[in-house]
């Protein structure tokens, strides 16, 4: 890798920003663009080559249909839910033109590789997908919220008993330039271990 290429790669990493899902408009990636993003996203550390992840695509009318299912679930959990909460759930997946659910596949019978390592691999996929989307000129945001942890929602999305949601990755064309935020100083986070 040349110094110039290294600089470009680090500049791309340094420029990564999340674009709020509400600020993501059509167009989203087409099939070829999405598969290209996913090809980059799966290049993550994966101890034991378990591939402990898979993807669920939510786009088009499915986004609104899922929103209606969330409203029904919210009312089942809390019949007194405020209209604002119901409206938020109804529109939760309707802003960005595409949402990719990154599903962590955590086989309980796999005792060779700790579950936490497999879950971290799925988390790395989420982050790599954010980077791939931005590299291709799209904006993206990694969200979870209560639907990621609700058994009924997991069932609606077709997850198995040994699967969990690592993240909902909202992808689209940014309506705004994503604002920079203050980042931690890595020097303040770094310590040296020395043998006692």
ChimeraX commands (.cxc) that place a marker at each C-alpha (Angstrom):
marker #1 position 0.00,0.00,0.00 radius 0.5
marker #1 position 1.49,3.35,-1.00 radius 0.5
marker #1 position 1.63,6.27,1.42 radius 0.5
marker #1 position -0.95,8.09,-0.69 radius 0.5
marker #1 position -3.34,5.13,-0.67 radius 0.5
marker #1 position -2.85,4.70,3.07 radius 0.5
marker #1 position -3.64,8.39,3.58 radius 0.5
marker #1 position -6.79,8.11,1.44 radius 0.5
marker #1 position -7.98,5.03,3.33 radius 0.5
marker #1 position -7.45,6.68,6.72 radius 0.5
marker #1 position -9.12,9.88,5.48 radius 0.5
marker #1 position -12.17,7.84,4.49 radius 0.5
marker #1 position -12.30,6.25,7.95 radius 0.5
marker #1 position -11.85,9.65,9.61 radius 0.5
marker #1 position -14.69,11.13,7.53 radius 0.5
marker #1 position -17.26,8.49,8.53 radius 0.5
marker #1 position -20.38,10.00,10.04 radius 0.5
marker #1 position -23.83,8.69,10.75 radius 0.5
marker #1 position -26.65,10.42,8.91 radius 0.5
marker #1 position -29.89,10.44,10.95 radius 0.5
marker #1 position -32.44,8.05,9.44 radius 0.5
marker #1 position -34.92,10.92,9.14 radius 0.5
marker #1 position -32.44,12.66,6.83 radius 0.5
marker #1 position -32.09,9.75,4.37 radius 0.5
marker #1 position -34.11,10.04,1.16 radius 0.5
marker #1 position -34.43,7.99,-2.01 radius 0.5
marker #1 position -32.71,6.81,-3.99 radius 0.5
marker #1 position -31.19,4.00,-1.99 radius 0.5
marker #1 position -28.74,1.52,-3.43 radius 0.5
marker #1 position -29.93,-0.73,-6.23 radius 0.5
marker #1 position -29.39,-4.50,-6.02 radius 0.5
marker #1 position -25.89,-4.38,-7.53 radius 0.5
marker #1 position -24.81,-1.54,-5.23 radius 0.5
marker #1 position -26.22,-3.28,-2.17 radius 0.5
marker #1 position -24.45,-6.53,-2.99 radius 0.5
marker #1 position -21.21,-4.61,-3.47 radius 0.5
marker #1 position -21.64,-3.01,-0.03 radius 0.5
marker #1 position -22.39,-6.37,1.54 radius 0.5
marker #1 position -19.30,-7.87,-0.09 radius 0.5
marker #1 position -17.22,-5.34,1.82 radius 0.5
marker #1 position -19.28,-5.67,4.99 radius 0.5
marker #1 position -18.65,-9.41,5.33 radius 0.5
marker #1 position -14.86,-8.93,5.40 radius 0.5
marker #1 position -14.77,-8.86,9.18 radius 0.5
marker #1 position -12.82,-10.81,11.80 radius 0.5
marker #1 position -14.58,-14.15,12.26 radius 0.5
marker #1 position -12.91,-16.53,14.70 radius 0.5
marker #1 position -13.49,-20.09,13.55 radius 0.5
marker #1 position -15.02,-18.94,10.23 radius 0.5
marker #1 position -18.51,-19.33,11.68 radius 0.5
marker #1 position -20.16,-16.56,9.59 radius 0.5
marker #1 position -22.36,-15.73,12.60 radius 0.5
marker #1 position -24.55,-13.24,10.74 radius 0.5
marker #1 position -27.08,-12.88,7.97 radius 0.5
marker #1 position -29.12,-10.06,6.43 radius 0.5
marker #1 position -32.80,-9.17,6.10 radius 0.5
marker #1 position -33.74,-6.45,3.59 radius 0.5
marker #1 position -36.66,-4.11,4.34 radius 0.5
marker #1 position -37.62,-1.73,1.54 radius 0.5
marker #1 position -40.61,-0.37,-0.33 radius 0.5
marker #1 position -44.03,-1.09,1.16 radius 0.5
marker #1 position -42.49,-3.55,3.62 radius 0.5
marker #1 position -41.17,-0.56,5.61 radius 0.5
marker #1 position -44.69,0.76,6.25 radius 0.5
marker #1 position -46.08,-2.72,6.88 radius 0.5
marker #1 position -43.43,-3.29,9.55 radius 0.5
marker #1 position -44.32,0.07,11.07 radius 0.5
marker #1 position -47.95,-1.03,11.42 radius 0.5
marker #1 position -46.81,-4.26,13.08 radius 0.5
marker #1 position -44.77,-2.18,15.53 radius 0.5
marker #1 position -47.83,-0.08,16.35 radius 0.5
marker #1 position -49.83,-3.23,17.05 radius 0.5
marker #1 position -47.04,-4.57,19.25 radius 0.5
marker #1 position -46.74,-1.28,21.13 radius 0.5
marker #1 position -50.47,-1.31,21.84 radius 0.5
marker #1 position -50.27,-4.93,22.97 radius 0.5
marker #1 position -47.52,-3.99,25.41 radius 0.5
marker #1 position -49.15,-0.72,26.49 radius 0.5
marker #1 position -52.81,-0.10,25.55 radius 0.5
marker #1 position -52.41,3.45,26.88 radius 0.5
marker #1 position -49.47,4.28,24.58 radius 0.5
marker #1 position -49.37,7.94,23.60 radius 0.5
marker #1 position -50.25,8.86,20.01 radius 0.5
marker #1 position -46.75,10.35,19.58 radius 0.5
marker #1 position -45.16,7.02,20.54 radius 0.5
marker #1 position -47.42,5.17,18.09 radius 0.5
marker #1 position -46.57,7.62,15.32 radius 0.5
marker #1 position -42.85,7.19,16.03 radius 0.5
marker #1 position -43.17,3.41,15.75 radius 0.5
marker #1 position -45.32,3.67,12.61 radius 0.5
marker #1 position -42.61,5.70,10.85 radius 0.5
marker #1 position -39.57,4.02,12.44 radius 0.5
marker #1 position -38.58,2.22,9.22 radius 0.5
marker #1 position -40.18,4.57,6.67 radius 0.5
marker #1 position -37.61,7.34,6.44 radius 0.5
marker #1 position -34.67,5.71,4.66 radius 0.5
marker #1 position -35.48,3.87,1.43 radius 0.5
marker #1 position -33.61,0.78,2.61 radius 0.5
marker #1 position -33.08,-0.87,5.97 radius 0.5
marker #1 position -30.79,-3.86,6.31 radius 0.5
marker #1 position -31.26,-5.92,9.44 radius 0.5
marker #1 position -27.96,-7.44,10.49 radius 0.5
marker #1 position -28.87,-10.64,12.30 radius 0.5
marker #1 position -26.41,-12.25,14.69 radius 0.5
marker #1 position -26.59,-16.04,14.39 radius 0.5
marker #1 position -25.60,-17.47,17.77 radius 0.5
marker #1 position -25.71,-21.25,17.74 radius 0.5
marker #1 position -25.90,-22.30,21.39 radius 0.5
marker #1 position -24.34,-25.67,20.53 radius 0.5
marker #1 position -21.18,-23.96,19.28 radius 0.5
marker #1 position -19.01,-24.12,22.38 radius 0.5
marker #1 position -15.69,-23.75,20.53 radius 0.5
marker #1 position -16.12,-20.03,19.83 radius 0.5
marker #1 position -17.54,-17.89,22.65 radius 0.5
marker #1 position -20.92,-16.34,21.86 radius 0.5
marker #1 position -19.61,-12.85,22.62 radius 0.5
marker #1 position -17.00,-13.23,19.86 radius 0.5
marker #1 position -19.68,-14.20,17.37 radius 0.5
marker #1 position -21.86,-11.28,18.46 radius 0.5
marker #1 position -18.91,-8.91,18.07 radius 0.5
marker #1 position -18.39,-10.24,14.54 radius 0.5
marker #1 position -21.99,-9.31,13.70 radius 0.5
marker #1 position -21.38,-5.87,15.22 radius 0.5
marker #1 position -18.31,-5.47,13.00 radius 0.5
marker #1 position -20.53,-6.24,10.01 radius 0.5
marker #1 position -22.81,-3.36,11.02 radius 0.5
marker #1 position -19.91,-0.93,11.16 radius 0.5
marker #1 position -18.37,-2.19,7.93 radius 0.5
marker #1 position -21.72,-1.76,6.18 radius 0.5
marker #1 position -21.88,1.86,7.37 radius 0.5
marker #1 position -18.42,2.44,5.91 radius 0.5
marker #1 position -19.29,0.71,2.64 radius 0.5
marker #1 position -22.47,2.75,2.24 radius 0.5
marker #1 position -20.60,6.01,2.75 radius 0.5
marker #1 position -17.81,4.92,0.39 radius 0.5
marker #1 position -20.46,4.46,-2.31 radius 0.5
marker #1 position -21.92,7.93,-1.76 radius 0.5
marker #1 position -24.85,7.00,0.48 radius 0.5
marker #1 position -25.62,7.98,4.02 radius 0.5
marker #1 position -26.33,5.42,6.70 radius 0.5
marker #1 position -27.25,5.07,10.34 radius 0.5
marker #1 position -26.97,2.09,12.71 radius 0.5
marker #1 position -29.99,1.93,15.01 radius 0.5
marker #1 position -31.54,-0.58,17.38 radius 0.5
marker #1 position -34.24,0.64,19.79 radius 0.5
marker #1 position -36.81,-1.55,21.50 radius 0.5
marker #1 position -37.76,-3.50,18.33 radius 0.5
marker #1 position -34.29,-5.05,18.26 radius 0.5
marker #1 position -34.92,-6.72,21.61 radius 0.5
marker #1 position -38.61,-7.60,21.47 radius 0.5
marker #1 position -39.34,-11.31,20.97 radius 0.5
marker #1 position -42.54,-10.65,19.02 radius 0.5
marker #1 position -40.72,-8.32,16.60 radius 0.5
marker #1 position -37.94,-10.86,16.14 radius 0.5
marker #1 position -40.61,-13.41,15.25 radius 0.5
marker #1 position -42.25,-11.02,12.75 radius 0.5
marker #1 position -38.85,-10.57,11.08 radius 0.5
marker #1 position -38.38,-14.32,10.84 radius 0.5
marker #1 position -35.54,-14.71,13.32 radius 0.5
marker #1 position -34.88,-18.09,14.84 radius 0.5
marker #1 position -34.54,-18.89,18.51 radius 0.5
marker #1 position -30.75,-18.54,18.35 radius 0.5
marker #1 position -30.71,-15.25,16.45 radius 0.5
marker #1 position -30.58,-11.66,17.65 radius 0.5
marker #1 position -30.58,-8.29,15.93 radius 0.5
marker #1 position -27.17,-6.66,15.88 radius 0.5
marker #1 position -28.50,-3.58,14.16 radius 0.5
marker #1 position -30.91,-1.95,11.75 radius 0.5
marker #1 position -28.77,-0.21,9.12 radius 0.5
marker #1 position -30.78,2.58,7.46 radius 0.5
marker #1 position -29.33,3.54,4.06 radius 0.5
marker #1 position -30.27,6.27,1.60 radius 0.5
marker #1 position -29.24,9.52,-0.02 radius 0.5
marker #1 position -28.35,12.13,2.60 radius 0.5
marker #1 position -30.61,15.16,2.63 radius 0.5
marker #1 position -28.05,17.01,4.74 radius 0.5
marker #1 position -24.30,16.92,5.23 radius 0.5
marker #1 position -23.85,14.84,8.35 radius 0.5
marker #1 position -22.56,17.06,11.11 radius 0.5
marker #1 position -19.29,16.26,12.78 radius 0.5
marker #1 position -19.40,15.69,16.50 radius 0.5
marker #1 position -16.74,15.82,19.13 radius 0.5
marker #1 position -14.65,12.66,19.14 radius 0.5
marker #1 position -12.60,11.31,22.02 radius 0.5
marker #1 position -8.88,11.92,22.11 radius 0.5
marker #1 position -7.30,8.49,21.67 radius 0.5
marker #1 position -4.22,9.57,23.62 radius 0.5
marker #1 position -6.41,10.05,26.69 radius 0.5
marker #1 position -7.77,6.50,26.30 radius 0.5
marker #1 position -4.40,4.79,25.89 radius 0.5
marker #1 position -2.50,3.24,28.78 radius 0.5
marker #1 position 0.57,1.05,28.81 radius 0.5
marker #1 position 0.57,-2.22,30.68 radius 0.5
marker #1 position 3.77,-3.13,32.42 radius 0.5
marker #1 position 4.52,-6.26,34.32 radius 0.5
marker #1 position 4.21,-5.64,38.08 radius 0.5
marker link #1:1,2 radius 0.2
marker link #1:2,3 radius 0.2
marker link #1:3,4 radius 0.2
marker link #1:4,5 radius 0.2
marker link #1:5,6 radius 0.2
marker link #1:6,7 radius 0.2
marker link #1:7,8 radius 0.2
marker link #1:8,9 radius 0.2
marker link #1:9,10 radius 0.2
marker link #1:10,11 radius 0.2
marker link #1:11,12 radius 0.2
marker link #1:12,13 radius 0.2
marker link #1:13,14 radius 0.2
marker link #1:14,15 radius 0.2
marker link #1:15,16 radius 0.2
marker link #1:16,17 radius 0.2
marker link #1:17,18 radius 0.2
marker link #1:18,19 radius 0.2
marker link #1:19,20 radius 0.2
marker link #1:20,21 radius 0.2
marker link #1:21,22 radius 0.2
marker link #1:22,23 radius 0.2
marker link #1:23,24 radius 0.2
marker link #1:24,25 radius 0.2
marker link #1:25,26 radius 0.2
marker link #1:26,27 radius 0.2
marker link #1:27,28 radius 0.2
marker link #1:28,29 radius 0.2
marker link #1:29,30 radius 0.2
marker link #1:30,31 radius 0.2
marker link #1:31,32 radius 0.2
marker link #1:32,33 radius 0.2
marker link #1:33,34 radius 0.2
marker link #1:34,35 radius 0.2
marker link #1:35,36 radius 0.2
marker link #1:36,37 radius 0.2
marker link #1:37,38 radius 0.2
marker link #1:38,39 radius 0.2
marker link #1:39,40 radius 0.2
marker link #1:40,41 radius 0.2
marker link #1:41,42 radius 0.2
marker link #1:42,43 radius 0.2
marker link #1:43,44 radius 0.2
marker link #1:44,45 radius 0.2
marker link #1:45,46 radius 0.2
marker link #1:46,47 radius 0.2
marker link #1:47,48 radius 0.2
marker link #1:48,49 radius 0.2
marker link #1:49,50 radius 0.2
marker link #1:50,51 radius 0.2
marker link #1:51,52 radius 0.2
marker link #1:52,53 radius 0.2
marker link #1:53,54 radius 0.2
marker link #1:54,55 radius 0.2
marker link #1:55,56 radius 0.2
marker link #1:56,57 radius 0.2
marker link #1:57,58 radius 0.2
marker link #1:58,59 radius 0.2
marker link #1:59,60 radius 0.2
marker link #1:60,61 radius 0.2
marker link #1:61,62 radius 0.2
marker link #1:62,63 radius 0.2
marker link #1:63,64 radius 0.2
marker link #1:64,65 radius 0.2
marker link #1:65,66 radius 0.2
marker link #1:66,67 radius 0.2
marker link #1:67,68 radius 0.2
marker link #1:68,69 radius 0.2
marker link #1:69,70 radius 0.2
marker link #1:70,71 radius 0.2
marker link #1:71,72 radius 0.2
marker link #1:72,73 radius 0.2
marker link #1:73,74 radius 0.2
marker link #1:74,75 radius 0.2
marker link #1:75,76 radius 0.2
marker link #1:76,77 radius 0.2
marker link #1:77,78 radius 0.2
marker link #1:78,79 radius 0.2
marker link #1:79,80 radius 0.2
marker link #1:80,81 radius 0.2
marker link #1:81,82 radius 0.2
marker link #1:82,83 radius 0.2
marker link #1:83,84 radius 0.2
marker link #1:84,85 radius 0.2
marker link #1:85,86 radius 0.2
marker link #1:86,87 radius 0.2
marker link #1:87,88 radius 0.2
marker link #1:88,89 radius 0.2
marker link #1:89,90 radius 0.2
marker link #1:90,91 radius 0.2
marker link #1:91,92 radius 0.2
marker link #1:92,93 radius 0.2
marker link #1:93,94 radius 0.2
marker link #1:94,95 radius 0.2
marker link #1:95,96 radius 0.2
marker link #1:96,97 radius 0.2
marker link #1:97,98 radius 0.2
marker link #1:98,99 radius 0.2
marker link #1:99,100 radius 0.2
marker link #1:100,101 radius 0.2
marker link #1:101,102 radius 0.2
marker link #1:102,103 radius 0.2
marker link #1:103,104 radius 0.2
marker link #1:104,105 radius 0.2
marker link #1:105,106 radius 0.2
marker link #1:106,107 radius 0.2
marker link #1:107,108 radius 0.2
marker link #1:108,109 radius 0.2
marker link #1:109,110 radius 0.2
marker link #1:110,111 radius 0.2
marker link #1:111,112 radius 0.2
marker link #1:112,113 radius 0.2
marker link #1:113,114 radius 0.2
marker link #1:114,115 radius 0.2
marker link #1:115,116 radius 0.2
marker link #1:116,117 radius 0.2
marker link #1:117,118 radius 0.2
marker link #1:118,119 radius 0.2
marker link #1:119,120 radius 0.2
marker link #1:120,121 radius 0.2
marker link #1:121,122 radius 0.2
marker link #1:122,123 radius 0.2
marker link #1:123,124 radius 0.2
marker link #1:124,125 radius 0.2
marker link #1:125,126 radius 0.2
marker link #1:126,127 radius 0.2
marker link #1:127,128 radius 0.2
marker link #1:128,129 radius 0.2
marker link #1:129,130 radius 0.2
marker link #1:130,131 radius 0.2
marker link #1:131,132 radius 0.2
marker link #1:132,133 radius 0.2
marker link #1:133,134 radius 0.2
marker link #1:134,135 radius 0.2
marker link #1:135,136 radius 0.2
marker link #1:136,137 radius 0.2
marker link #1:137,138 radius 0.2
marker link #1:138,139 radius 0.2
marker link #1:139,140 radius 0.2
marker link #1:140,141 radius 0.2
marker link #1:141,142 radius 0.2
marker link #1:142,143 radius 0.2
marker link #1:143,144 radius 0.2
marker link #1:144,145 radius 0.2
marker link #1:145,146 radius 0.2
marker link #1:146,147 radius 0.2
marker link #1:147,148 radius 0.2
marker link #1:148,149 radius 0.2
marker link #1:149,150 radius 0.2
marker link #1:150,151 radius 0.2
marker link #1:151,152 radius 0.2
marker link #1:152,153 radius 0.2
marker link #1:153,154 radius 0.2
marker link #1:154,155 radius 0.2
marker link #1:155,156 radius 0.2
marker link #1:156,157 radius 0.2
marker link #1:157,158 radius 0.2
marker link #1:158,159 radius 0.2
marker link #1:159,160 radius 0.2
marker link #1:160,161 radius 0.2
marker link #1:161,162 radius 0.2
marker link #1:162,163 radius 0.2
marker link #1:163,164 radius 0.2
marker link #1:164,165 radius 0.2
marker link #1:165,166 radius 0.2
marker link #1:166,167 radius 0.2
marker link #1:167,168 radius 0.2
marker link #1:168,169 radius 0.2
marker link #1:169,170 radius 0.2
marker link #1:170,171 radius 0.2
marker link #1:171,172 radius 0.2
marker link #1:172,173 radius 0.2
marker link #1:173,174 radius 0.2
marker link #1:174,175 radius 0.2
marker link #1:175,176 radius 0.2
marker link #1:176,177 radius 0.2
marker link #1:177,178 radius 0.2
marker link #1:178,179 radius 0.2
marker link #1:179,180 radius 0.2
marker link #1:180,181 radius 0.2
marker link #1:181,182 radius 0.2
marker link #1:182,183 radius 0.2
marker link #1:183,184 radius 0.2
marker link #1:184,185 radius 0.2
marker link #1:185,186 radius 0.2
marker link #1:186,187 radius 0.2
marker link #1:187,188 radius 0.2
marker link #1:188,189 radius 0.2
marker link #1:189,190 radius 0.2
marker link #1:190,191 radius 0.2
marker link #1:191,192 radius 0.2
marker link #1:192,193 radius 0.2
marker link #1:193,194 radius 0.2
marker link #1:194,195 radius 0.2
marker link #1:195,196 radius 0.2
view
